[in-house]
């Protein structure tokens, strides 16, 4: 027979048999076990009460915290913080965008249609669109002269005066870009009228203001002193030496035959000297200048007084523009008119169309002939004129330094250089307009 396990009684008495539990619950238990079950219920309730009390306490704490947070939120809405009342710029844009999104979105906010690219077409349709895009505060040139310049020294920021803008415009014309080499011949039918002085000052003006290479050539077959008005060669080399030199391929080799003055003007001297056996010929000029044309953009040629000699005639035929120098005298004006007629009579119509008359004042006193009448005379022949005033530095007869010229004289030579530069050849796309926007 089998023995059933038993358990000790709760407080003495008969042991409780340990039997398999049934699915019927405690009501279906054996009648003998009912007294023991009833005796154990107070103990099970005692153990469950603390757990139920702790859970109830946690529920009360959560409810209290929720009520406190709700009250605090209501208080915050009723009385906002002073900093919260301030509307910042970013918030303004956000509020405005929320109120009217189409006003700020434009085409960017629109969704691309099916099959279309979402990339924006940023390619400008015309240069004017890019011209409208500018900085809010652009830098500008400040005046350095006159009252504007004085005010700028004490903290003002005034722009260029009308006179300074005219200087900028004139020098821009002088710096006009060349697409090929260009030759200017300076001529007079009478000596001692300022032709060589004009060559030296005009060439120095170009060399100082332009970025390309400028050379002045003394092609006078007779006595000439261009080197003494600019800079003498340290070894006495001349145009004839250049024409006879073999294998001159580099610029350094060609430059060695020229002297350079204070304005960076290269000067090739005339071969004339008391010991010279023959004057400069047209063939020697063509050979020498042919070498210079391969290395210099702008050539200013000092011609002789005789338009019939070989060298001068060659210079005129190969030049692009001609400057006729004349003093403010009746005889000088007569010679200038004869020179223009000679150009016309010998088929040099191109040089005549690009010719200009320079009226030189050789003395500080007022000339005996009215300059206005001289200008009217050449204006009737459709030839422009420029007046070169008397200058003490030029009257000295020594080397010319542009820094020592009076302001009026320097401006006069710049005006002459700018007027000649208006005839410079330009690119095909810019032939219809000058750099000042004037149709020609």
C-alpha positions as CSV (number, residue, x, y, z in Angstrom):
1,X,0.0,0.0,0.0
2,X,1.2,3.5,-0.7
3,X,1.8,6.0,2.0
4,X,0.6,9.6,1.4
5,X,3.0,12.4,2.3
6,X,1.8,14.7,5.1
7,X,2.6,18.2,6.2
8,X,3.0,19.6,9.7
9,X,-0.1,21.2,11.2
10,X,-0.2,25.0,11.4
11,X,-0.5,25.1,15.2
12,X,-0.3,21.5,16.2
13,X,-2.9,18.9,15.8
14,X,-3.5,16.4,13.1
15,X,-1.1,16.6,10.0
16,X,-2.6,17.7,6.7
17,X,-2.3,15.3,3.9
18,X,-0.7,16.6,0.6
19,X,-2.8,15.7,-2.3
20,X,-3.0,16.6,-5.9
21,X,-5.0,19.9,-6.5
22,X,-8.2,19.6,-8.4
23,X,-9.6,21.8,-11.0
24,X,-12.8,22.2,-9.0
25,X,-11.2,24.8,-6.6
26,X,-11.2,24.9,-2.8
27,X,-15.0,24.2,-2.7
28,X,-14.4,20.8,-4.1
29,X,-11.7,20.0,-1.5
30,X,-12.2,17.2,0.9
31,X,-14.4,18.1,3.8
32,X,-11.6,17.3,6.2
33,X,-9.4,20.1,4.7
34,X,-12.0,22.9,4.9
35,X,-11.1,23.9,8.5
36,X,-7.4,24.2,7.6
37,X,-8.2,26.4,4.5
38,X,-10.3,28.7,6.5
39,X,-7.6,29.0,9.0
40,X,-4.9,30.0,6.3
41,X,-6.9,32.8,4.7
42,X,-6.0,35.5,7.3
43,X,-2.3,34.9,6.6
44,X,-2.7,35.3,2.8
45,X,-4.6,38.5,3.1
46,X,-1.9,39.9,5.4
47,X,0.8,39.3,2.8
48,X,-1.3,40.8,-0.1
49,X,-2.3,44.0,1.7
50,X,1.2,45.7,1.6
51,X,1.6,45.2,-2.1
52,X,-1.9,46.6,-2.8
53,X,-1.2,49.6,-0.6
54,X,2.1,50.3,-2.4
55,X,0.4,50.2,-5.8
56,X,-2.3,52.5,-4.7
57,X,0.3,55.0,-3.3
58,X,2.1,55.0,-6.7
59,X,-1.2,55.7,-8.5
60,X,-1.9,58.6,-6.1
61,X,1.6,60.1,-6.7
62,X,1.3,59.9,-10.5
63,X,-2.1,61.6,-10.4
64,X,-0.7,64.4,-8.1
65,X,2.3,65.0,-10.5
66,X,-0.1,65.1,-13.6
67,X,-2.3,67.7,-11.9
68,X,0.8,69.8,-10.9
69,X,2.1,69.8,-14.5
70,X,-1.2,70.8,-15.9
71,X,-1.5,73.7,-13.4
72,X,2.0,74.9,-14.3
73,X,1.3,74.8,-18.0
74,X,-1.9,76.7,-17.5
75,X,0.0,79.3,-15.4
76,X,2.7,79.6,-18.2
77,X,0.1,80.3,-20.9
78,X,-1.6,82.8,-18.7
79,X,1.6,84.7,-17.9
80,X,4.2,84.3,-20.7
81,X,7.9,85.0,-20.1
82,X,8.9,88.5,-21.3
83,X,11.5,86.9,-23.7
84,X,8.8,84.7,-25.2
85,X,6.8,87.8,-26.3
86,X,9.6,89.0,-28.5
87,X,9.3,88.0,-32.2
88,X,12.6,87.4,-33.9
89,X,13.2,88.0,-37.7
90,X,13.3,84.3,-38.4
91,X,9.9,83.9,-36.7
92,X,8.5,86.8,-38.7
93,X,9.6,85.1,-42.0
94,X,8.2,81.8,-40.7
95,X,4.9,83.4,-39.7
96,X,4.6,85.2,-43.0
97,X,5.5,82.1,-45.0
98,X,2.8,80.1,-43.0
99,X,0.3,82.9,-43.8
100,X,1.0,83.2,-47.5
101,X,3.4,80.5,-48.7
102,X,2.8,81.2,-52.4
103,X,4.1,84.7,-52.0
104,X,7.5,83.6,-50.9
105,X,7.8,80.3,-52.6
106,X,7.2,81.4,-56.2
107,X,8.4,78.9,-58.8
108,X,10.7,77.2,-56.3
109,X,7.8,75.9,-54.2
110,X,6.0,74.5,-57.2
111,X,6.4,70.8,-57.7
112,X,7.8,69.8,-61.1
113,X,5.4,68.1,-63.4
114,X,5.8,64.5,-64.3
115,X,8.8,64.0,-66.6
116,X,10.3,67.4,-65.9
117,X,13.6,68.1,-64.2
118,X,13.5,69.6,-60.7
119,X,16.7,71.6,-61.3
120,X,16.3,75.3,-61.6
121,X,17.3,77.0,-64.8
122,X,20.0,79.4,-63.5
123,X,21.5,80.3,-66.9
124,X,21.1,84.1,-67.4
125,X,19.3,85.1,-70.6
126,X,21.2,88.4,-71.0
127,X,24.2,90.3,-69.5
128,X,21.8,92.8,-68.1
129,X,20.6,90.3,-65.5
130,X,24.1,89.9,-64.2
131,X,24.6,93.6,-64.2
132,X,21.7,94.0,-61.7
133,X,23.4,91.8,-59.2
134,X,25.7,94.0,-57.2
135,X,27.0,94.4,-53.6
136,X,25.0,96.5,-51.3
137,X,28.0,98.7,-50.7
138,X,30.4,98.7,-53.6
139,X,34.0,100.0,-53.4
140,X,34.7,103.1,-55.4
141,X,37.7,105.2,-56.2
142,X,38.2,108.1,-53.8
143,X,39.2,111.6,-54.9
144,X,42.8,112.7,-54.2
145,X,42.7,116.2,-55.6
146,X,41.0,119.5,-54.7
147,X,38.5,119.9,-51.9
148,X,37.3,116.3,-52.3
149,X,40.8,115.0,-51.7
150,X,41.2,117.3,-48.6
151,X,38.0,116.0,-47.1
152,X,38.9,112.4,-47.8
153,X,42.1,112.9,-45.8
154,X,40.0,113.6,-42.7
155,X,37.6,110.7,-42.9
156,X,35.2,111.3,-45.8
157,X,34.8,108.9,-48.7
158,X,34.0,111.1,-51.7
159,X,34.2,109.8,-55.2
160,X,36.2,111.1,-58.2
161,X,35.5,114.7,-59.3
162,X,34.4,115.4,-62.9
163,X,38.0,116.5,-63.7
164,X,39.4,113.2,-62.3
165,X,36.9,111.2,-64.3
166,X,38.0,113.0,-67.4
167,X,41.5,112.0,-66.6
168,X,40.5,108.4,-66.3
169,X,38.6,108.5,-69.5
170,X,41.5,110.1,-71.4
171,X,44.0,107.5,-70.1
172,X,41.6,104.7,-71.0
173,X,41.6,105.9,-74.5
174,X,45.4,106.0,-74.5
175,X,45.5,102.4,-73.4
176,X,43.3,101.2,-76.2
177,X,44.3,97.7,-77.2
178,X,46.2,97.2,-80.4
179,X,45.6,94.1,-82.6
180,X,48.8,94.7,-84.7
181,X,51.7,97.1,-84.6
182,X,51.0,100.7,-85.3
183,X,53.3,103.5,-86.7
184,X,52.9,107.2,-86.2
185,X,55.0,109.6,-88.3
186,X,55.8,113.1,-86.9
187,X,56.8,115.5,-89.7
188,X,57.4,119.2,-90.3
189,X,58.8,120.9,-93.4
190,X,60.7,123.4,-91.3
191,X,63.4,122.6,-88.7
192,X,63.4,124.0,-85.2
193,X,59.6,124.0,-84.8
194,X,59.4,121.4,-82.0
195,X,59.1,118.2,-84.0
196,X,61.7,116.2,-82.1
197,X,60.4,117.5,-78.8
198,X,56.9,116.4,-79.8
199,X,58.2,112.9,-80.7
200,X,60.0,112.6,-77.3
201,X,57.1,113.8,-75.2
202,X,54.4,111.9,-77.2
203,X,56.4,108.7,-77.2
204,X,57.1,109.0,-73.4
205,X,53.4,109.6,-72.7
206,X,52.5,106.4,-74.5
207,X,55.3,104.4,-72.9
208,X,54.3,105.6,-69.4
209,X,50.6,104.9,-69.7
210,X,50.5,101.8,-71.9
211,X,51.4,98.3,-70.9
212,X,52.8,97.2,-74.3
213,X,56.2,98.1,-75.9
214,X,56.7,101.5,-77.4
215,X,59.7,102.7,-79.4
216,X,60.7,106.0,-80.8
217,X,62.9,106.0,-83.9
218,X,65.0,108.8,-85.3
219,X,64.7,108.5,-89.0
220,X,65.9,112.0,-89.9
221,X,68.6,111.6,-92.5
222,X,70.0,115.0,-91.6
223,X,71.1,116.3,-88.3
224,X,68.8,115.1,-85.5
225,X,68.9,115.1,-81.7
226,X,66.2,112.7,-80.6
227,X,68.7,110.9,-78.4
228,X,69.7,114.1,-76.7
229,X,66.0,114.8,-75.9
230,X,65.4,111.3,-74.5
231,X,68.4,109.1,-73.6
232,X,71.7,108.4,-75.4
233,X,72.8,104.9,-76.1
234,X,75.8,104.0,-73.8
235,X,77.7,102.5,-76.8
236,X,76.4,104.9,-79.5
237,X,74.5,102.2,-81.5
238,X,72.1,103.5,-84.1
239,X,69.3,102.4,-86.5
240,X,72.0,101.6,-89.2
241,X,73.7,99.2,-86.8
242,X,70.4,97.5,-86.1
243,X,69.7,97.1,-89.8
244,X,73.1,95.6,-90.4
245,X,73.1,93.2,-87.4
246,X,72.6,89.5,-88.2
247,X,70.3,87.0,-86.4
248,X,68.3,89.2,-84.1
249,X,65.6,86.8,-83.1
250,X,65.1,87.6,-79.4
251,X,63.7,90.8,-77.9
252,X,66.7,91.2,-75.6
253,X,69.0,91.3,-78.7
254,X,66.9,94.0,-80.4
255,X,66.5,96.0,-77.2
256,X,70.3,96.2,-76.9
257,X,70.3,98.6,-79.8
258,X,68.0,101.0,-78.0
259,X,68.3,103.3,-75.1
260,X,65.5,103.7,-72.5
261,X,64.5,106.9,-70.8
262,X,62.7,107.6,-67.5
263,X,59.3,106.8,-69.0
264,X,60.4,103.4,-70.3
265,X,60.5,104.6,-73.8
266,X,62.9,102.7,-76.1
267,X,64.8,105.0,-78.4
268,X,66.8,104.1,-81.5
269,X,69.1,106.9,-82.6
270,X,69.8,108.3,-86.1
271,X,73.1,107.2,-87.7
272,X,73.9,110.9,-88.5
273,X,77.2,112.1,-87.0
274,X,79.9,114.5,-88.2
275,X,81.9,111.4,-89.2
276,X,79.1,109.8,-91.2
277,X,79.9,109.3,-94.9
278,X,76.2,108.8,-96.1
279,X,72.8,109.7,-94.7
280,X,70.2,107.1,-93.7
281,X,68.6,105.5,-96.8
282,X,65.1,104.2,-97.3
283,X,66.4,100.6,-97.6
284,X,68.2,100.9,-94.2
285,X,65.1,102.3,-92.6
286,X,63.0,99.5,-94.0
287,X,65.4,96.9,-92.7
288,X,65.8,98.4,-89.2
289,X,62.1,99.2,-88.7
290,X,61.2,95.7,-90.0
291,X,63.1,94.2,-87.1
292,X,61.5,96.6,-84.6
293,X,58.0,95.8,-85.8
294,X,58.4,92.2,-84.8
295,X,59.0,93.2,-81.1
296,X,57.3,96.6,-80.5
297,X,53.6,97.3,-80.8
298,X,53.7,101.1,-81.2
299,X,56.3,103.0,-83.2
300,X,56.7,106.8,-83.2
301,X,59.0,108.0,-86.0
302,X,60.8,111.3,-86.1
303,X,61.0,112.2,-89.8
304,X,63.2,114.6,-91.6
305,X,62.2,118.0,-93.0
306,X,62.4,117.0,-96.6
307,X,59.4,114.9,-97.8
308,X,61.2,114.1,-101.0
309,X,64.2,112.3,-99.5
310,X,64.3,108.5,-99.6
311,X,64.0,107.8,-95.9
312,X,61.2,110.3,-95.2
313,X,59.2,109.2,-98.1
314,X,59.5,105.6,-97.0
315,X,58.4,106.5,-93.5
316,X,55.3,108.3,-94.7
317,X,54.3,105.4,-97.0
318,X,54.6,102.8,-94.2
319,X,52.9,104.8,-91.5
320,X,49.3,104.5,-90.2
321,X,48.9,108.1,-88.9
322,X,50.8,111.4,-89.4
323,X,51.2,114.3,-87.0
324,X,52.1,117.6,-88.8
325,X,53.9,119.9,-86.4
326,X,53.7,123.6,-87.0
327,X,54.5,126.7,-84.9
328,X,51.8,129.4,-84.4
329,X,53.2,131.5,-87.2
330,X,52.1,132.4,-90.7
331,X,55.1,130.6,-92.2
332,X,54.6,127.6,-90.1
333,X,51.0,127.3,-91.0
334,X,51.8,127.6,-94.7
335,X,54.3,124.8,-94.4
336,X,51.7,122.6,-92.6
337,X,49.1,123.2,-95.4
338,X,51.8,122.3,-98.0
339,X,52.6,119.1,-96.2
340,X,48.9,118.0,-96.3
341,X,48.7,118.8,-99.9
342,X,51.8,116.8,-100.7
343,X,50.3,113.7,-99.0
344,X,47.2,114.1,-101.1
345,X,49.1,114.7,-104.3
346,X,51.3,111.6,-103.8
347,X,48.5,109.1,-103.3
348,X,48.8,108.9,-99.5
349,X,45.1,109.4,-98.9
350,X,45.0,106.9,-96.1
351,X,47.7,108.8,-94.2
352,X,46.0,112.0,-94.9
353,X,42.7,110.8,-93.5
354,X,44.6,109.8,-90.3
355,X,46.6,113.1,-90.0
356,X,46.5,115.6,-87.2
357,X,48.0,119.1,-86.8
358,X,49.9,119.9,-83.6
359,X,50.3,123.7,-83.0
360,X,53.3,124.3,-80.9
361,X,53.8,127.4,-78.7
362,X,57.6,128.0,-78.6
363,X,57.6,131.2,-76.6
364,X,55.8,132.2,-73.4
365,X,54.5,135.3,-74.9
366,X,51.3,135.4,-76.8
367,X,51.8,134.3,-80.5
368,X,51.5,136.8,-83.2
369,X,48.9,134.7,-85.0
370,X,45.5,133.9,-83.5
371,X,45.4,130.2,-82.7
372,X,41.7,130.1,-83.1
373,X,42.0,131.2,-86.7
374,X,44.6,128.5,-87.3
375,X,42.2,125.9,-85.9
376,X,39.4,127.2,-88.1
377,X,41.6,126.9,-91.1
378,X,42.4,123.3,-90.6
379,X,38.8,122.5,-89.5
380,X,37.7,123.7,-92.9
381,X,40.0,121.0,-94.3
382,X,38.5,118.5,-91.8
383,X,41.8,118.0,-90.0
384,X,41.8,118.0,-86.2
385,X,44.2,120.1,-84.3
386,X,45.8,120.0,-80.9
387,X,47.6,122.9,-79.2
388,X,50.8,122.2,-77.2
389,X,51.5,125.1,-74.8
390,X,54.9,126.6,-74.0
391,X,56.7,124.8,-71.1
392,X,59.9,125.9,-69.4
393,X,61.2,122.3,-69.1
394,X,60.8,121.7,-72.8
395,X,62.4,125.0,-73.7
396,X,65.6,123.9,-71.8
397,X,66.6,121.6,-74.8
398,X,67.8,118.7,-72.6
399,X,66.4,115.3,-71.8
400,X,62.6,115.4,-71.3
401,X,61.2,114.1,-68.1
402,X,57.4,114.0,-67.9
403,X,57.4,114.5,-64.2
404,X,58.9,118.0,-64.7
405,X,56.3,119.2,-67.2
406,X,53.6,121.7,-66.1
407,X,50.2,120.2,-65.6
408,X,48.8,122.0,-68.7
409,X,51.5,120.7,-70.9
410,X,51.2,117.1,-69.6
411,X,47.4,117.2,-70.3
412,X,48.0,118.6,-73.8
413,X,50.2,115.7,-74.7
414,X,47.8,113.2,-73.2
415,X,45.0,114.7,-75.3
416,X,47.2,114.4,-78.4
417,X,48.0,110.7,-77.5
418,X,44.3,109.9,-76.8
419,X,43.1,111.5,-80.1
420,X,45.6,109.4,-82.1
421,X,44.7,106.3,-80.1
422,X,41.1,106.7,-81.2
423,X,42.3,105.6,-84.7
424,X,44.0,102.5,-83.4
425,X,42.7,99.3,-85.0
426,X,40.6,97.1,-82.8
427,X,39.1,93.7,-82.8
428,X,36.5,93.0,-85.5
429,X,33.7,92.7,-82.9
430,X,34.5,96.2,-81.5
431,X,35.1,98.1,-84.8
432,X,31.7,99.8,-84.7
433,X,32.3,101.2,-81.2
434,X,35.1,102.9,-79.4
435,X,35.8,102.1,-75.7
436,X,33.7,105.2,-74.9
437,X,30.6,103.7,-76.6
438,X,30.6,106.2,-79.5
439,X,29.7,104.8,-82.9
440,X,32.4,105.4,-85.5
